[in-house]
Amino acid sequence: MPYEVNGQSIECDDHGYLVNIEDWSEAVAQAIAADEGLALSDRAWEIIHYLRDEYINNGGNQPNERHMVKHFSSAWGEKIDAKALYEHFPRGPAKQASKVGGLPETKRKGGY
C-alpha cells in the first residue's frame, strides 16, 4: 500500500520499502516512521542520514549494527552499544532506519 504524503502517492513494495529511492524526503520519512509507530528524535535523524549517505555515496553500502555502533560511538563522543541504537529503531536499527530512510531492504540475515 503506498504512502500518502502531501497529496502524492509514494509507491512502496510489499514490505513498505520505497520502490524508488528518489521519492524520499523528510516528509516521506515521517510518513514511514508513523506507519512503523516511531517518533523520530534528533539522533534517529542522524542514524537515517548516516545510512543514506553510506548507501548513496559509498557504493550501496548498508552498514550492519556493529559498524553503526562504532561510527556513532565516535560521532556522539560516547561509548554506546547496539541497545542505544535500538532505542530509536526497536525493530533493528540497520533495517528499520534504512526503511525510514527510503533505502532498499537489506538482504542480510536477521531483522524483521
Biopython code that builds the backbone (N, CA, C, O; Angstrom):
import numpy as np
from Bio.PDB.StructureBuilder import StructureBuilder

atoms = [
    (1, "MET", "N", (0.846, -1.181, 0.000)),
    (1, "MET", "CA", (0.000, 0.000, 0.000)),
    (1, "MET", "C", (0.893, 1.247, 0.000)),
    (1, "MET", "O", (1.780, 1.357, 0.846)),
    (2, "PRO", "N", (0.686, 2.160, -0.901)),
    (2, "PRO", "CA", (1.554, 3.337, -0.999)),
    (2, "PRO", "C", (1.400, 4.279, 0.202)),
    (2, "PRO", "O", (0.387, 4.266, 0.901)),
    (3, "TYR", "N", (2.426, 5.084, 0.414)),
    (3, "TYR", "CA", (2.378, 6.138, 1.437)),
    (3, "TYR", "C", (1.777, 7.376, 0.799)),
    (3, "TYR", "O", (2.096, 7.707, -0.343)),
    (4, "GLU", "N", (0.913, 8.057, 1.525)),
    (4, "GLU", "CA", (0.316, 9.299, 1.052)),
    (4, "GLU", "C", (1.020, 10.457, 1.755)),
    (4, "GLU", "O", (0.959, 10.584, 2.978)),
    (5, "VAL", "N", (1.693, 11.304, 0.959)),
    (5, "VAL", "CA", (2.463, 12.408, 1.524)),
    (5, "VAL", "C", (2.184, 13.660, 0.708)),
    (5, "VAL", "O", (2.439, 13.703, -0.496)),
    (6, "ASN", "N", (1.661, 14.670, 1.373)),
    (6, "ASN", "CA", (1.380, 15.959, 0.724)),
    (6, "ASN", "C", (0.579, 15.797, -0.569)),
    (6, "ASN", "O", (0.880, 16.439, -1.575)),
    (7, "GLY", "N", (-0.432, 14.947, -0.536)),
    (7, "GLY", "CA", (-1.295, 14.747, -1.693)),
    (7, "GLY", "C", (-0.711, 13.862, -2.781)),
    (7, "GLY", "O", (-1.330, 13.687, -3.830)),
    (8, "GLN", "N", (0.472, 13.300, -2.547)),
    (8, "GLN", "CA", (1.095, 12.414, -3.526)),
    (8, "GLN", "C", (1.109, 10.990, -2.992)),
    (8, "GLN", "O", (1.212, 10.760, -1.787)),
    (9, "SER", "N", (1.004, 10.053, -3.903)),
    (9, "SER", "CA", (1.084, 8.645, -3.566)),
    (9, "SER", "C", (2.507, 8.168, -3.844)),
    (9, "SER", "O", (2.983, 8.247, -4.977)),
    (10, "ILE", "N", (3.181, 7.676, -2.809)),
    (10, "ILE", "CA", (4.576, 7.228, -2.916)),
    (10, "ILE", "C", (4.572, 5.702, -2.916)),
    (10, "ILE", "O", (4.157, 5.070, -1.944)),
    (11, "GLU", "N", (5.038, 5.125, -4.010)),
    (11, "GLU", "CA", (4.988, 3.674, -4.194)),
    (11, "GLU", "C", (6.009, 2.955, -3.313)),
    (11, "GLU", "O", (7.154, 3.385, -3.170)),
    (12, "CYS", "N", (5.551, 1.842, -2.727)),
    (12, "CYS", "CA", (6.434, 1.009, -1.918)),
    (12, "CYS", "C", (6.186, -0.460, -2.255)),
    (12, "CYS", "O", (5.192, -0.810, -2.892)),
    (13, "ASP", "N", (7.118, -1.310, -1.812)),
    (13, "ASP", "CA", (6.962, -2.740, -2.072)),
    (13, "ASP", "C", (6.068, -3.372, -0.997)),
    (13, "ASP", "O", (5.507, -2.670, -0.155)),
    (14, "ASP", "N", (5.944, -4.683, -1.037)),
    (14, "ASP", "CA", (5.069, -5.390, -0.087)),
    (14, "ASP", "C", (5.525, -5.270, 1.363)),
    (14, "ASP", "O", (4.734, -5.494, 2.280)),
    (15, "HIS", "N", (6.791, -4.920, 1.580)),
    (15, "HIS", "CA", (7.313, -4.773, 2.936)),
    (15, "HIS", "C", (7.375, -3.322, 3.395)),
    (15, "HIS", "O", (7.836, -3.048, 4.504)),
    (16, "GLY", "N", (6.923, -2.394, 2.571)),
    (16, "GLY", "CA", (6.897, -0.988, 2.938)),
    (16, "GLY", "C", (8.131, -0.201, 2.575)),
    (16, "GLY", "O", (8.250, 0.960, 2.966)),
    (17, "TYR", "N", (9.068, -0.802, 1.829)),
    (17, "TYR", "CA", (10.267, -0.101, 1.375)),
    (17, "TYR", "C", (9.946, 0.652, 0.082)),
    (17, "TYR", "O", (9.207, 0.153, -0.767)),
    (18, "LEU", "N", (10.504, 1.847, -0.059)),
    (18, "LEU", "CA", (10.250, 2.629, -1.262)),
    (18, "LEU", "C", (10.744, 1.896, -2.502)),
    (18, "LEU", "O", (11.807, 1.275, -2.486)),
    (19, "VAL", "N", (9.970, 1.974, -3.565)),
    (19, "VAL", "CA", (10.356, 1.381, -4.843)),
    (19, "VAL", "C", (11.430, 2.245, -5.502)),
    (19, "VAL", "O", (12.353, 1.725, -6.129)),
    (20, "ASN", "N", (11.307, 3.561, -5.359)),
    (20, "ASN", "CA", (12.239, 4.498, -5.977)),
    (20, "ASN", "C", (12.883, 5.349, -4.881)),
    (20, "ASN", "O", (12.209, 6.136, -4.217)),
    (21, "ILE", "N", (14.177, 5.184, -4.705)),
    (21, "ILE", "CA", (14.909, 5.936, -3.675)),
    (21, "ILE", "C", (14.770, 7.446, -3.863)),
    (21, "ILE", "O", (14.854, 8.204, -2.897)),
    (22, "GLU", "N", (14.559, 7.878, -5.098)),
    (22, "GLU", "CA", (14.424, 9.307, -5.413)),
    (22, "GLU", "C", (13.128, 9.905, -4.854)),
    (22, "GLU", "O", (13.001, 11.128, -4.779)),
    (23, "ASP", "N", (12.179, 9.075, -4.467)),
    (23, "ASP", "CA", (10.917, 9.568, -3.905)),
    (23, "ASP", "C", (11.059, 10.017, -2.457)),
    (23, "ASP", "O", (10.131, 10.607, -1.904)),
    (24, "TRP", "N", (12.206, 9.747, -1.834)),
    (24, "TRP", "CA", (12.386, 10.028, -0.419)),
    (24, "TRP", "C", (12.531, 11.517, -0.142)),
    (24, "TRP", "O", (13.146, 12.260, -0.907)),
    (25, "SER", "N", (11.951, 11.923, 0.967)),
    (25, "SER", "CA", (12.134, 13.260, 1.534)),
    (25, "SER", "C", (11.914, 13.103, 3.035)),
    (25, "SER", "O", (11.500, 12.038, 3.493)),
    (26, "GLU", "N", (12.180, 14.131, 3.785)),
    (26, "GLU", "CA", (11.944, 14.029, 5.223)),
    (26, "GLU", "C", (10.456, 13.867, 5.521)),
    (26, "GLU", "O", (10.098, 13.238, 6.517)),
    (27, "ALA", "N", (9.591, 14.418, 4.687)),
    (27, "ALA", "CA", (8.147, 14.233, 4.863)),
    (27, "ALA", "C", (7.769, 12.768, 4.623)),
    (27, "ALA", "O", (6.931, 12.215, 5.335)),
    (28, "VAL", "N", (8.384, 12.150, 3.626)),
    (28, "VAL", "CA", (8.145, 10.725, 3.364)),
    (28, "VAL", "C", (8.656, 9.903, 4.545)),
    (28, "VAL", "O", (8.001, 8.954, 4.977)),
    (29, "ALA", "N", (9.827, 10.271, 5.064)),
    (29, "ALA", "CA", (10.379, 9.576, 6.233)),
    (29, "ALA", "C", (9.415, 9.649, 7.413)),
    (29, "ALA", "O", (9.225, 8.663, 8.125)),
    (30, "GLN", "N", (8.809, 10.811, 7.618)),
    (30, "GLN", "CA", (7.837, 10.968, 8.714)),
    (30, "GLN", "C", (6.639, 10.041, 8.512)),
    (30, "GLN", "O", (6.131, 9.461, 9.472)),
    (31, "ALA", "N", (6.189, 9.903, 7.266)),
    (31, "ALA", "CA", (5.054, 9.020, 6.969)),
    (31, "ALA", "C", (5.420, 7.562, 7.224)),
    (31, "ALA", "O", (4.627, 6.812, 7.795)),
    (32, "ILE", "N", (6.610, 7.160, 6.805)),
    (32, "ILE", "CA", (7.052, 5.782, 7.034)),
    (32, "ILE", "C", (7.211, 5.534, 8.531)),
    (32, "ILE", "O", (6.796, 4.494, 9.042)),
    (33, "ALA", "N", (7.816, 6.497, 9.230)),
    (33, "ALA", "CA", (8.001, 6.369, 10.677)),
    (33, "ALA", "C", (6.659, 6.243, 11.390)),
    (33, "ALA", "O", (6.516, 5.425, 12.299)),
    (34, "ALA", "N", (5.683, 7.040, 10.990)),
    (34, "ALA", "CA", (4.351, 6.950, 11.591)),
    (34, "ALA", "C", (3.756, 5.573, 11.359)),
    (34, "ALA", "O", (3.144, 4.999, 12.259)),
    (35, "ASP", "N", (3.931, 5.042, 10.161)),
    (35, "ASP", "CA", (3.447, 3.701, 9.844)),
    (35, "ASP", "C", (4.152, 2.648, 10.705)),
    (35, "ASP", "O", (3.562, 1.621, 11.040)),
    (36, "GLU", "N", (5.394, 2.903, 11.055)),
    (36, "GLU", "CA", (6.179, 1.990, 11.896)),
    (36, "GLU", "C", (5.933, 2.231, 13.389)),
    (36, "GLU", "O", (6.419, 1.468, 14.224)),
    (37, "GLY", "N", (5.188, 3.280, 13.728)),
    (37, "GLY", "CA", (4.930, 3.599, 15.129)),
    (37, "GLY", "C", (6.107, 4.284, 15.812)),
    (37, "GLY", "O", (6.301, 4.144, 17.019)),
    (38, "LEU", "N", (6.893, 5.027, 15.031)),
    (38, "LEU", "CA", (8.089, 5.681, 15.557)),
    (38, "LEU", "C", (7.921, 7.195, 15.635)),
    (38, "LEU", "O", (7.261, 7.809, 14.797)),
    (39, "ALA", "N", (8.531, 7.777, 16.656)),
    (39, "ALA", "CA", (8.718, 9.223, 16.738)),
    (39, "ALA", "C", (10.203, 9.446, 16.490)),
    (39, "ALA", "O", (11.035, 8.825, 17.151)),
    (40, "LEU", "N", (10.546, 10.306, 15.565)),
    (40, "LEU", "CA", (11.946, 10.483, 15.177)),
    (40, "LEU", "C", (12.630, 11.576, 15.994)),
    (40, "LEU", "O", (12.298, 12.756, 15.885)),
    (41, "SER", "N", (13.585, 11.158, 16.808)),
    (41, "SER", "CA", (14.391, 12.073, 17.612)),
    (41, "SER", "C", (15.527, 12.631, 16.750)),
    (41, "SER", "O", (15.713, 12.203, 15.611)),
    (42, "ASP", "N", (16.273, 13.573, 17.288)),
    (42, "ASP", "CA", (17.434, 14.103, 16.572)),
    (42, "ASP", "C", (18.435, 12.998, 16.262)),
    (42, "ASP", "O", (19.001, 12.958, 15.170)),
    (43, "ARG", "N", (18.652, 12.108, 17.213)),
    (43, "ARG", "CA", (19.592, 11.002, 16.985)),
    (43, "ARG", "C", (19.057, 10.019, 15.946)),
    (43, "ARG", "O", (19.833, 9.456, 15.173)),
    (44, "ALA", "N", (17.761, 9.809, 15.918)),
    (44, "ALA", "CA", (17.174, 8.940, 14.890)),
    (44, "ALA", "C", (17.442, 9.527, 13.504)),
    (44, "ALA", "O", (17.772, 8.798, 12.568)),
    (45, "TRP", "N", (17.300, 10.847, 13.381)),
    (45, "TRP", "CA", (17.592, 11.502, 12.105)),
    (45, "TRP", "C", (19.064, 11.350, 11.738)),
    (45, "TRP", "O", (19.394, 11.155, 10.568)),
    (46, "GLU", "N", (19.952, 11.439, 12.732)),
    (46, "GLU", "CA", (21.381, 11.252, 12.457)),
    (46, "GLU", "C", (21.635, 9.844, 11.906)),
    (46, "GLU", "O", (22.417, 9.672, 10.971)),
    (47, "ILE", "N", (20.981, 8.858, 12.480)),
    (47, "ILE", "CA", (21.126, 7.477, 12.016)),
    (47, "ILE", "C", (20.620, 7.349, 10.581)),
    (47, "ILE", "O", (21.281, 6.746, 9.735)),
    (48, "ILE", "N", (19.458, 7.911, 10.313)),
    (48, "ILE", "CA", (18.873, 7.862, 8.966)),
    (48, "ILE", "C", (19.807, 8.513, 7.945)),
    (48, "ILE", "O", (20.091, 7.933, 6.897)),
    (49, "HIS", "N", (20.278, 9.714, 8.257)),
    (49, "HIS", "CA", (21.138, 10.433, 7.316)),
    (49, "HIS", "C", (22.476, 9.717, 7.118)),
    (49, "HIS", "O", (23.023, 9.724, 6.015)),
    (50, "TYR", "N", (23.004, 9.105, 8.172)),
    (50, "TYR", "CA", (24.238, 8.327, 8.043)),
    (50, "TYR", "C", (24.023, 7.155, 7.081)),
    (50, "TYR", "O", (24.841, 6.930, 6.190)),
    (51, "LEU", "N", (22.929, 6.411, 7.256)),
    (51, "LEU", "CA", (22.668, 5.264, 6.386)),
    (51, "LEU", "C", (22.450, 5.699, 4.944)),
    (51, "LEU", "O", (22.922, 5.037, 4.019)),
    (52, "ARG", "N", (21.739, 6.804, 4.744)),
    (52, "ARG", "CA", (21.535, 7.311, 3.386)),
    (52, "ARG", "C", (22.863, 7.725, 2.753)),
    (52, "ARG", "O", (23.121, 7.424, 1.588)),
    (53, "ASP", "N", (23.693, 8.407, 3.514)),
    (53, "ASP", "CA", (24.988, 8.830, 2.998)),
    (53, "ASP", "C", (25.843, 7.617, 2.621)),
    (53, "ASP", "O", (26.467, 7.607, 1.560)),
    (54, "GLU", "N", (25.875, 6.616, 3.468)),
    (54, "GLU", "CA", (26.654, 5.408, 3.180)),
    (54, "GLU", "C", (26.144, 4.721, 1.913)),
    (54, "GLU", "O", (26.936, 4.287, 1.076)),
    (55, "TYR", "N", (24.830, 4.625, 1.776)),
    (55, "TYR", "CA", (24.261, 3.940, 0.612)),
    (55, "TYR", "C", (24.498, 4.738, -0.673)),
    (55, "TYR", "O", (24.955, 4.193, -1.678)),
    (56, "ILE", "N", (24.186, 6.015, -0.627)),
    (56, "ILE", "CA", (24.239, 6.848, -1.834)),
    (56, "ILE", "C", (25.679, 7.186, -2.232)),
    (56, "ILE", "O", (26.010, 7.177, -3.418)),
    (57, "ASN", "N", (26.528, 7.480, -1.260)),
    (57, "ASN", "CA", (27.874, 7.968, -1.564)),
    (57, "ASN", "C", (28.989, 6.944, -1.348)),
    (57, "ASN", "O", (30.167, 7.267, -1.500)),
    (58, "ASN", "N", (28.625, 5.730, -0.999)),
    (58, "ASN", "CA", (29.644, 4.716, -0.731)),
    (58, "ASN", "C", (29.276, 3.396, -1.411)),
    (58, "ASN", "O", (29.397, 2.324, -0.818)),
    (59, "GLY", "N", (28.832, 3.489, -2.647)),
    (59, "GLY", "CA", (28.616, 2.305, -3.471)),
    (59, "GLY", "C", (27.555, 1.340, -2.995)),
    (59, "GLY", "O", (27.697, 0.129, -3.163)),
    (60, "GLY", "N", (26.484, 1.861, -2.398)),
    (60, "GLY", "CA", (25.397, 0.985, -1.954)),
    (60, "GLY", "C", (25.685, 0.289, -0.636)),
    (60, "GLY", "O", (25.028, -0.699, -0.306)),
    (61, "ASN", "N", (26.665, 0.791, 0.135)),
    (61, "ASN", "CA", (26.996, 0.197, 1.426)),
    (61, "ASN", "C", (25.826, 0.311, 2.393)),
    (61, "ASN", "O", (25.226, 1.376, 2.539)),
    (62, "GLN", "N", (25.512, -0.802, 3.051)),
    (62, "GLN", "CA", (24.479, -0.812, 4.083)),
    (62, "GLN", "C", (25.109, -1.342, 5.364)),
    (62, "GLN", "O", (25.135, -2.553, 5.581)),
    (63, "PRO", "N", (25.628, -0.437, 6.231)),
    (63, "PRO", "CA", (26.342, -0.854, 7.431)),
    (63, "PRO", "C", (25.486, -1.732, 8.345)),
    (63, "PRO", "O", (24.282, -1.524, 8.489)),
    (64, "ASN", "N", (26.144, -2.716, 8.957)),
    (64, "ASN", "CA", (25.443, -3.526, 9.947)),
    (64, "ASN", "C", (25.520, -2.812, 11.301)),
    (64, "ASN", "O", (26.160, -1.768, 11.429)),
    (65, "GLU", "N", (24.859, -3.387, 12.302)),
    (65, "GLU", "CA", (24.788, -2.729, 13.606)),
    (65, "GLU", "C", (26.160, -2.549, 14.242)),
    (65, "GLU", "O", (26.408, -1.541, 14.904)),
    (66, "ARG", "N", (27.043, -3.504, 14.048)),
    (66, "ARG", "CA", (28.379, -3.404, 14.629)),
    (66, "ARG", "C", (29.103, -2.169, 14.091)),
    (66, "ARG", "O", (29.719, -1.426, 14.855)),
    (67, "HIS", "N", (29.029, -1.954, 12.789)),
    (67, "HIS", "CA", (29.662, -0.775, 12.204)),
    (67, "HIS", "C", (28.954, 0.514, 12.632)),
    (67, "HIS", "O", (29.589, 1.554, 12.806)),
    (68, "MET", "N", (27.648, 0.431, 12.796)),
    (68, "MET", "CA", (26.896, 1.605, 13.240)),
    (68, "MET", "C", (27.293, 1.987, 14.664)),
    (68, "MET", "O", (27.453, 3.171, 14.962)),
    (69, "VAL", "N", (27.454, 1.001, 15.546)),
    (69, "VAL", "CA", (27.874, 1.272, 16.926)),
    (69, "VAL", "C", (29.234, 1.964, 16.923)),
    (69, "VAL", "O", (29.436, 2.949, 17.634)),
    (70, "LYS", "N", (30.148, 1.456, 16.138)),
    (70, "LYS", "CA", (31.488, 2.054, 16.063)),
    (70, "LYS", "C", (31.410, 3.495, 15.561)),
    (70, "LYS", "O", (32.030, 4.392, 16.131)),
    (71, "HIS", "N", (30.644, 3.708, 14.488)),
    (71, "HIS", "CA", (30.519, 5.059, 13.927)),
    (71, "HIS", "C", (29.905, 6.025, 14.937)),
    (71, "HIS", "O", (30.441, 7.110, 15.162)),
    (72, "PHE", "N", (28.780, 5.636, 15.550)),
    (72, "PHE", "CA", (28.081, 6.574, 16.430)),
    (72, "PHE", "C", (28.763, 6.746, 17.782)),
    (72, "PHE", "O", (28.579, 7.778, 18.427)),
    (73, "SER", "N", (29.532, 5.782, 18.224)),
    (73, "SER", "CA", (30.344, 5.985, 19.428)),
    (73, "SER", "C", (31.305, 7.137, 19.187)),
    (73, "SER", "O", (31.503, 7.983, 20.059)),
    (74, "SER", "N", (31.900, 7.167, 18.001)),
    (74, "SER", "CA", (32.812, 8.244, 17.638)),
    (74, "SER", "C", (32.056, 9.549, 17.393)),
    (74, "SER", "O", (32.444, 10.598, 17.906)),
    (75, "ALA", "N", (30.988, 9.486, 16.616)),
    (75, "ALA", "CA", (30.228, 10.693, 16.251)),
    (75, "ALA", "C", (29.583, 11.368, 17.459)),
    (75, "ALA", "O", (29.522, 12.596, 17.534)),
    (76, "TRP", "N", (29.102, 10.559, 18.404)),
    (76, "TRP", "CA", (28.413, 11.113, 19.564)),
    (76, "TRP", "C", (29.354, 11.341, 20.743)),
    (76, "TRP", "O", (28.940, 11.878, 21.770)),
    (77, "GLY", "N", (30.617, 10.937, 20.603)),
    (77, "GLY", "CA", (31.596, 11.183, 21.649)),
    (77, "GLY", "C", (31.346, 10.426, 22.933)),
    (77, "GLY", "O", (31.711, 10.884, 24.016)),
    (78, "GLU", "N", (30.727, 9.270, 22.812)),
    (78, "GLU", "CA", (30.456, 8.437, 23.991)),
    (78, "GLU", "C", (30.413, 6.979, 23.558)),
    (78, "GLU", "O", (30.047, 6.665, 22.426)),
    (79, "LYS", "N", (30.785, 6.109, 24.460)),
    (79, "LYS", "CA", (30.751, 4.691, 24.137)),
    (79, "LYS", "C", (29.293, 4.230, 24.186)),
    (79, "LYS", "O", (28.617, 4.375, 25.203)),
    (80, "ILE", "N", (28.826, 3.674, 23.074)),
    (80, "ILE", "CA", (27.457, 3.157, 23.028)),
    (80, "ILE", "C", (27.506, 1.686, 22.654)),
    (80, "ILE", "O", (28.540, 1.160, 22.245)),
    (81, "ASP", "N", (26.364, 1.041, 22.807)),
    (81, "ASP", "CA", (26.221, -0.336, 22.344)),
    (81, "ASP", "C", (24.990, -0.382, 21.441)),
    (81, "ASP", "O", (24.318, 0.629, 21.239)),
    (82, "ALA", "N", (24.709, -1.547, 20.911)),
    (82, "ALA", "CA", (23.571, -1.682, 19.988)),
    (82, "ALA", "C", (22.263, -1.262, 20.652)),
    (82, "ALA", "O", (21.359, -0.764, 19.981)),
    (83, "LYS", "N", (22.159, -1.459, 21.956)),
    (83, "LYS", "CA", (20.940, -1.083, 22.681)),
    (83, "LYS", "C", (20.607, 0.404, 22.487)),
    (83, "LYS", "O", (19.437, 0.775, 22.396)),
    (84, "ALA", "N", (21.631, 1.239, 22.425)),
    (84, "ALA", "CA", (21.425, 2.678, 22.219)),
    (84, "ALA", "C", (20.791, 2.955, 20.862)),
    (84, "ALA", "O", (20.010, 3.897, 20.724)),
    (85, "LEU", "N", (21.121, 2.142, 19.858)),
    (85, "LEU", "CA", (20.521, 2.301, 18.532)),
    (85, "LEU", "C", (19.103, 1.747, 18.503)),
    (85, "LEU", "O", (18.226, 2.313, 17.849)),
    (86, "TYR", "N", (18.872, 0.631, 19.214)),
    (86, "TYR", "CA", (17.550, 0.024, 19.274)),
    (86, "TYR", "C", (16.539, 0.924, 19.979)),
    (86, "TYR", "O", (15.336, 0.780, 19.762)),
    (87, "GLU", "N", (17.002, 1.841, 20.812)),
    (87, "GLU", "CA", (16.088, 2.797, 21.462)),
    (87, "GLU", "C", (15.364, 3.642, 20.417)),
    (87, "GLU", "O", (14.225, 4.057, 20.628)),
    (88, "HIS", "N", (16.022, 3.892, 19.304)),
    (88, "HIS", "CA", (15.450, 4.718, 18.241)),
    (88, "HIS", "C", (14.737, 3.882, 17.176)),
    (88, "HIS", "O", (13.769, 4.335, 16.565)),
    (89, "PHE", "N", (15.225, 2.661, 16.961)),
    (89, "PHE", "CA", (14.665, 1.773, 15.939)),
    (89, "PHE", "C", (14.542, 0.362, 16.520)),
    (89, "PHE", "O", (15.394, -0.490, 16.267)),
    (90, "PRO", "N", (13.483, 0.115, 17.299)),
    (90, "PRO", "CA", (13.359, -1.135, 18.047)),
    (90, "PRO", "C", (13.257, -2.408, 17.201)),
    (90, "PRO", "O", (13.489, -3.499, 17.720)),
    (91, "ARG", "N", (12.923, -2.301, 15.940)),
    (91, "ARG", "CA", (12.844, -3.492, 15.092)),
    (91, "ARG", "C", (14.159, -3.766, 14.367)),
    (91, "ARG", "O", (14.215, -4.574, 13.440)),
    (92, "GLY", "N", (15.187, -3.097, 14.794)),
    (92, "GLY", "CA", (16.512, -3.300, 14.203)),
    (92, "GLY", "C", (16.988, -2.037, 13.543)),
    (92, "GLY", "O", (16.443, -1.634, 12.515)),
    (93, "PRO", "N", (18.006, -1.390, 14.115)),
    (93, "PRO", "CA", (18.447, -0.110, 13.571)),
    (93, "PRO", "C", (18.901, -0.165, 12.117)),
    (93, "PRO", "O", (18.620, 0.766, 11.363)),
    (94, "ALA", "N", (19.579, -1.201, 11.707)),
    (94, "ALA", "CA", (20.049, -1.266, 10.321)),
    (94, "ALA", "C", (18.873, -1.380, 9.350)),
    (94, "ALA", "O", (18.835, -0.689, 8.332)),
    (95, "LYS", "N", (17.927, -2.243, 9.664)),
    (95, "LYS", "CA", (16.808, -2.457, 8.739)),
    (95, "LYS", "C", (15.733, -1.386, 8.860)),
    (95, "LYS", "O", (15.306, -0.818, 7.855)),
    (96, "GLN", "N", (15.296, -1.110, 10.073)),
    (96, "GLN", "CA", (14.189, -0.166, 10.236)),
    (96, "GLN", "C", (14.604, 1.263, 9.877)),
    (96, "GLN", "O", (13.818, 1.994, 9.274)),
    (97, "ALA", "N", (15.819, 1.670, 10.235)),
    (97, "ALA", "CA", (16.275, 3.011, 9.875)),
    (97, "ALA", "C", (16.460, 3.126, 8.363)),
    (97, "ALA", "O", (16.194, 4.179, 7.783)),
    (98, "SER", "N", (16.910, 2.057, 7.730)),
    (98, "SER", "CA", (17.031, 2.067, 6.267)),
    (98, "SER", "C", (15.671, 2.218, 5.613)),
    (98, "SER", "O", (15.523, 2.934, 4.623)),
    (99, "LYS", "N", (14.688, 1.544, 6.169)),
    (99, "LYS", "CA", (13.327, 1.636, 5.632)),
    (99, "LYS", "C", (12.816, 3.072, 5.731)),
    (99, "LYS", "O", (12.305, 3.623, 4.757)),
    (100, "VAL", "N", (12.958, 3.674, 6.913)),
    (100, "VAL", "CA", (12.524, 5.060, 7.104)),
    (100, "VAL", "C", (13.339, 5.997, 6.215)),
    (100, "VAL", "O", (12.840, 7.025, 5.758)),
    (101, "GLY", "N", (14.588, 5.634, 5.977)),
    (101, "GLY", "CA", (15.459, 6.433, 5.131)),
    (101, "GLY", "C", (15.236, 6.247, 3.639)),
    (101, "GLY", "O", (15.942, 6.845, 2.828)),
    (102, "GLY", "N", (14.263, 5.426, 3.270)),
    (102, "GLY", "CA", (13.926, 5.250, 1.860)),
    (102, "GLY", "C", (14.886, 4.370, 1.087)),
    (102, "GLY", "O", (14.898, 4.392, -0.144)),
    (103, "LEU", "N", (15.696, 3.591, 1.801)),
    (103, "LEU", "CA", (16.688, 2.738, 1.155)),
    (103, "LEU", "C", (16.117, 1.352, 0.887)),
    (103, "LEU", "O", (15.119, 0.962, 1.495)),
    (104, "PRO", "N", (16.744, 0.609, -0.019)),
    (104, "PRO", "CA", (16.262, -0.752, -0.295)),
    (104, "PRO", "C", (16.422, -1.651, 0.930)),
    (104, "PRO", "O", (17.265, -1.410, 1.794)),
    (105, "GLU", "N", (15.614, -2.666, 0.980)),
    (105, "GLU", "CA", (15.692, -3.635, 2.074)),
    (105, "GLU", "C", (17.027, -4.369, 2.001)),
    (105, "GLU", "O", (17.423, -4.857, 0.943)),
    (106, "THR", "N", (17.713, -4.439, 3.138)),
    (106, "THR", "CA", (18.975, -5.165, 3.188)),
    (106, "THR", "C", (18.682, -6.666, 3.125)),
    (106, "THR", "O", (17.668, -7.132, 3.644)),
    (107, "LYS", "N", (19.558, -7.393, 2.501)),
    (107, "LYS", "CA", (19.352, -8.839, 2.332)),
    (107, "LYS", "C", (20.137, -9.639, 3.362)),
    (107, "LYS", "O", (20.221, -10.863, 3.259)),
    (108, "ARG", "N", (20.718, -8.959, 4.364)),
    (108, "ARG", "CA", (21.420, -9.666, 5.425)),
    (108, "ARG", "C", (20.447, -10.482, 6.255)),
    (108, "ARG", "O", (19.255, -10.178, 6.307)),
    (109, "LYS", "N", (20.957, -11.514, 6.902)),
    (109, "LYS", "CA", (20.128, -12.320, 7.782)),
    (109, "LYS", "C", (19.738, -11.504, 8.995)),
    (109, "LYS", "O", (20.421, -10.542, 9.348)),
    (110, "GLY", "N", (18.633, -11.886, 9.639)),
    (110, "GLY", "CA", (18.202, -11.243, 10.861)),
    (110, "GLY", "C", (17.228, -10.121, 10.570)),
    (110, "GLY", "O", (16.828, -9.903, 9.427)),
    (111, "GLY", "N", (16.853, -9.414, 11.623)),
    (111, "GLY", "CA", (15.914, -8.296, 11.465)),
    (111, "GLY", "C", (14.480, -8.762, 11.456)),
    (111, "GLY", "O", (14.165, -9.842, 11.957)),
    (112, "TYR", "N", (13.618, -7.956, 10.892)),
    (112, "TYR", "CA", (12.192, -8.282, 10.889)),
    (112, "TYR", "C", (11.662, -8.364, 9.494)),
    (112, "TYR", "O", (10.476, -8.630, 9.300)),
]
sb = StructureBuilder()
sb.init_structure("model")
sb.init_model(0)
sb.init_chain("A")
sb.init_seg("    ")
for serial, (resi, resn, name, xyz) in enumerate(atoms, 1):
    if name == "N":
        sb.init_residue(resn, " ", resi, " ")
    sb.init_atom(name, np.array(xyz, "f"), 0.0, 1.0, " ", f" {name:<3s}", serial, name[0])
structure = sb.get_structure()
